[in-house]
Amino acid sequence: MIVVPSSELRNRYTELTDKYLASGEPIYLTKNGHGHAVLLSIEEYERLRRDDLVNKIHIGIQAAKEDRVRSIDEAERYIRKELGL
């Protein structure tokens, strides 16, 4: 894991991104000594999004198997009731 102050990233962007992002390793950015952001390669970001989507699909399939799925109308009625609308 690499942790870099955001000011250092400005000065060493090409060096840091070429070295770490190509390996799939994220760069953790700090601001005033505290975590501020994470820089990922596009490939790693897309992989994480794909993994998240696949996980959500699996959760949905499991919910359907357990009969925990509602129609849009049922969900809307439930939400309105919970919100007192």
KOLMI-849590 format. One line per 3 residues: number of its first residue (from 1); their letters; for each residue x, y, z of N, C-alpha, C. Coordinates in Angstrom, 2 decimals. Atoms other than C-alpha are relative to their C-alpha. Layout:
NUM = a = X:Y:Z:X:Y:Z:X:Y:Z ~ ...
END
This chain:
1 = miv = 0.85:-1.17:0.00:0.00:0.00:0.00:0.90:1.23:0.00 ~ -0.75:-1.26:0.01:1.28:3.43:-0.86:-0.91:1.12:0.50 ~ 0.71:-1.15:-0.55:0.18:6.50:1.08:0.80:1.23:-0.39
4 = vps = -0.67:-1.18:0.53:0.98:9.87:-0.46:-0.80:1.25:0.35 ~ 0.72:-1.27:-0.18:0.14:13.43:0.54:-0.46:0.50:-1.37 ~ 0.52:-0.46:1.30:-2.02:14.99:-2.18:0.96:0.98:-0.67
7 = sel = -0.97:-0.92:0.61:0.64:17.68:-2.68:1.12:-0.75:-0.70 ~ -1.06:0.80:0.63:3.21:14.98:-3.46:-0.51:-0.62:-1.30 ~ 0.57:0.55:1.23:0.86:13.41:-6.01:0.08:1.03:-1.12
10 = rnr = -0.08:-1.07:1.01:0.73:16.75:-7.81:1.40:0.04:-0.61 ~ -1.39:-0.15:0.47:4.52:16.83:-8.04:0.54:-1.26:-0.67 ~ -0.55:1.27:0.49:5.09:13.13:-8.84:-1.04:-0.88:-0.69
13 = yte = 1.13:0.74:0.56:1.89:12.12:-10.68:0.45:-1.13:-0.94 ~ -0.39:1.00:1.00:3.47:10.32:-13.64:0.81:-1.12:0.64 ~ -0.84:1.01:-0.65:6.08:8.53:-11.54:-0.84:-0.94:0.87
16 = ltd = 0.80:0.82:-0.91:3.59:7.33:-8.92:-1.03:-0.84:-0.74 ~ 1.04:0.76:0.70:0.82:6.33:-11.29:0.60:-1.09:-0.87 ~ -0.65:1.03:0.81:3.17:4.49:-13.63:0.47:-1.16:0.87
19 = kyl = -0.56:1.03:-0.87:4.75:2.60:-10.74:-1.07:-0.83:0.70 ~ 0.94:0.72:-0.86:1.72:1.69:-8.63:-1.30:-0.40:-0.68 ~ 1.29:0.34:0.60:-1.43:1.81:-10.73:0.11:-1.15:-0.98
22 = asg = -0.19:1.10:0.94:-0.01:-0.56:-13.33:-0.04:-1.35:0.72 ~ 0.00:1.26:-0.76:0.32:-3.19:-10.58:-1.38:-0.30:0.58 ~ 1.33:0.18:-0.58:-3.32:-2.74:-9.58:-0.09:0.50:1.42
25 = epi = -0.03:-0.48:-1.37:-2.27:-1.25:-6.26:-0.56:1.42:0.07 ~ 0.54:-1.35:-0.11:-4.27:1.79:-5.15:1.00:0.94:0.67 ~ -0.79:-1.03:-0.66:-2.65:5.03:-4.06:-0.95:0.73:0.95
28 = ylt = 0.81:-0.68:-1.02:-4.09:6.39:-0.81:0.53:1.42:0.15 ~ -0.40:-1.39:-0.11:-4.04:10.16:-0.71:-0.41:0.57:1.34 ~ 0.31:-0.65:-1.27:-3.87:12.19:2.47:-0.06:1.50:-0.21
31 = kng = 0.10:-1.45:-0.01:-4.78:15.77:3.16:0.09:0.42:1.45 ~ -0.25:-0.40:-1.39:-3.46:17.41:6.32:0.20:-1.21:0.91 ~ -0.34:1.18:-0.79:-2.27:13.99:7.49:-1.11:-1.02:0.18
34 = hgh = 1.13:0.92:-0.14:-5.66:12.28:7.19:-0.40:-0.54:-1.37 ~ 0.46:0.59:1.25:-7.07:9.92:4.57:-0.99:0.92:-0.70 ~ 0.83:-0.93:0.75:-8.73:11.90:1.81:-0.64:-0.66:-1.22
37 = avl = 0.50:0.61:1.23:-9.09:9.81:-1.36:0.86:-1.20:-0.36 ~ -0.75:1.14:0.52:-7.98:6.68:-3.17:0.04:0.12:-1.51 ~ -0.17:-0.05:1.45:-6.61:6.67:-6.69:0.19:-1.42:-0.51
40 = lsi = -0.05:1.34:0.57:-7.24:3.50:-8.72:0.19:0.09:-1.50 ~ -0.04:0.06:1.46:-6.45:2.48:-12.26:-1.42:-0.22:-0.50 ~ 1.32:0.22:0.58:-9.44:2.39:-14.57:-0.34:-1.49:0.01
43 = eey = 0.25:1.44:0.01:-9.06:-1.38:-14.86:-0.44:-0.51:1.37 ~ 0.34:0.43:-1.35:-9.17:-1.86:-11.09:-1.37:0.53:0.40 ~ 1.31:-0.58:-0.29:-12.13:0.50:-10.74:-1.11:-0.79:-0.69
46 = erl = 1.01:0.76:0.73:-14.07:-1.37:-13.43:-0.15:-1.41:0.57 ~ 0.08:1.33:-0.61:-13.20:-4.73:-11.82:-0.83:0.06:1.29 ~ 0.76:-0.16:-1.24:-14.53:-3.50:-8.48:-1.49:0.21:-0.28
49 = rrd = 1.41:-0.23:0.36:-17.74:-2.27:-10.12:-0.65:-1.29:-0.49 ~ 0.53:1.29:0.49:-18.19:-5.62:-11.91:-0.25:-0.94:1.16 ~ 0.15:0.87:-1.16:-17.62:-7.53:-8.68:-1.21:0.42:0.84
52 = dlv = 1.13:-0.51:-0.77:-20.15:-5.30:-6.91:-1.31:-0.35:-0.69 ~ 1.21:0.34:0.75:-22.73:-5.85:-9.66:-0.31:-1.48:0.11 ~ 0.21:1.45:-0.12:-22.23:-9.62:-9.57:-0.50:-0.34:1.39
55 = nki = 0.44:0.24:-1.37:-22.62:-9.57:-5.79:-1.46:0.40:0.17 ~ 1.39:-0.44:-0.10:-25.86:-7.58:-6.06:-0.94:-0.96:-0.73 ~ 0.82:0.98:0.74:-27.20:-10.05:-8.65:-0.18:-1.25:0.85
58 = hig = 0.09:1.19:-0.86:-26.40:-12.97:-6.32:-0.94:0.25:1.18 ~ 0.90:-0.34:-1.11:-28.16:-11.19:-3.45:-1.44:0.00:-0.48 ~ 1.34:-0.02:0.57:-31.19:-10.62:-5.67:-0.53:-1.40:-0.28
61 = iqa = 0.40:1.38:0.27:-31.28:-14.25:-6.76:-0.34:-0.71:1.30 ~ 0.26:0.63:-1.30:-31.05:-15.40:-3.15:-1.31:0.52:0.60 ~ 1.24:-0.58:-0.51:-33.84:-13.01:-2.14:-1.20:-0.59:-0.72
64 = ake = 1.10:0.59:0.76:-36.03:-14.38:-4.92:-0.24:-1.45:0.42 ~ 0.14:1.40:-0.45:-35.33:-17.97:-3.84:-0.67:-0.08:1.36 ~ 0.58:-0.02:-1.35:-36.35:-17.03:-0.29:-1.32:0.76:0.04
67 = drv = 1.29:-0.69:0.13:-39.48:-15.25:-1.55:-0.01:1.33:0.76 ~ -0.10:-1.30:-0.65:-38.26:-11.90:-0.21:-0.04:1.13:-1.02 ~ 0.04:-0.97:1.07:-39.02:-10.02:-3.41:-1.40:0.60:-0.06
70 = rsi = 1.27:-0.70:0.11:-41.75:-7.40:-3.78:-0.13:0.60:-1.38 ~ 0.23:-0.71:1.25:-43.35:-5.93:-6.85:0.26:1.48:0.24 ~ -0.21:-1.44:-0.11:-42.77:-2.25:-7.56:-1.18:0.63:0.77
73 = dea = 1.17:-0.56:-0.68:-46.33:-1.48:-6.43:0.03:-0.31:1.50 ~ -0.09:0.37:-1.42:-45.87:-3.40:-3.16:1.07:0.82:0.71 ~ -1.09:-0.77:-0.59:-42.58:-1.64:-2.50:-0.41:1.45:0.19
76 = ery = 0.44:-1.39:-0.10:-44.11:1.76:-3.21:-1.00:0.17:1.15 ~ 0.97:-0.06:-1.10:-47.03:1.06:-0.83:0.73:-0.08:1.35 ~ -0.75:0.17:-1.23:-44.61:-0.10:1.85:0.76:1.28:0.37
79 = irk = -0.78:-1.21:-0.25:-42.41:2.99:1.51:-0.93:1.15:0.41 ~ 0.96:-1.07:-0.34:-45.40:5.36:1.54:-0.52:-0.19:1.43 ~ 0.51:0.26:-1.33:-46.73:3.65:4.67:1.06:0.34:1.05
82 = elg = -1.08:-0.27:-0.96:-43.35:3.84:6.43:0.27:1.49:0.15 ~ -0.25:-1.44:-0.04:-43.00:7.52:5.54:-1.23:0.80:0.41 ~ 1.23:-0.68:-0.39:-46.60:8.31:6.48:-0.56:0.87:-1.10
85 = l = 0.50:-0.77:1.15:-47.48:9.54:3.01:-1.33:-0.53:-0.51
END
